[in-house]
């Protein structure tokens, strides 16, 4: 069978130590990013959630568990650069499929305006998210190897979706189990 | 639909520049590997192919396109270490499925004895290979983003398949198209 978005979000809650490698393909550069990621559930009637729904024209009764993701880390690309941010994410399951829908976020990775991506969860439990931005498109695959270990492969594509500029792998180890 | 193993092998032929990042999870170490990989088709009656079939008890008339993979590269883990090797791979499609079967190889990545893995090709064209070794298990996912760009995610697992010791992402760009 597969899992639904509520289950996927529930499995993702907690604090994760992330080790990420990015490949900048045009010049074969390696980038190393170390970060801590925290994923927290939010109430469906949280004011920030309701505001995001309104900005994207989505009726709040259609949403599944919203959550907040915050991160803080560093990259070897620019030693002085501290990566830090947070974003609110709101899944909106499709009305005709249990395993796909829209994912609203109040800030994209690649741009700073609200964005909506399309997600689908494959029968083997891989969450696939594609998001189009003005000048780029992103494709992310996230899956669990075990309860406290998940992987995320991201591709940053040119806006026509044909070229890939950056690929990356994140290995994420949960350090605070969600039920503690 | 999906693609069959013959198509997957045909798409893989040629010379690839590989940029690979490995995450050694227990101590959060990053490893960078740069290599050149060459994939060449072999005749089904190549003596080395027939010998591998015999050693694994496989009738040669059941096999699909065999191929040879050779690589040469370097890792930043040990600056003096030159990675170099080659292996012969022989797909044996399952008799009851178009998209799965065994993949014989005369040398594994993790050990130096002949090995046989199980492959399946998902409807979205991802080739998934799982191989059990004496003291480890490997899971590889390979897919094409475009004709000349493919990605490979590998997990090295403990032999019970529950823990992951190493994850890696390879971004592979073809530098000599197969039809040149």
HADDOCK unambig.tbl for C-alpha pairs under 7 A between the chains (distance, minus, plus):
assign (segid A and resid 19 and name CA) (segid B and resid 28 and name CA) 6.90 0.50 0.50
assign (segid A and resid 21 and name CA) (segid B and resid 21 and name CA) 6.37 0.50 0.50
assign (segid A and resid 28 and name CA) (segid B and resid 19 and name CA) 6.90 0.50 0.50
assign (segid A and resid 169 and name CA) (segid B and resid 169 and name CA) 6.06 0.50 0.50
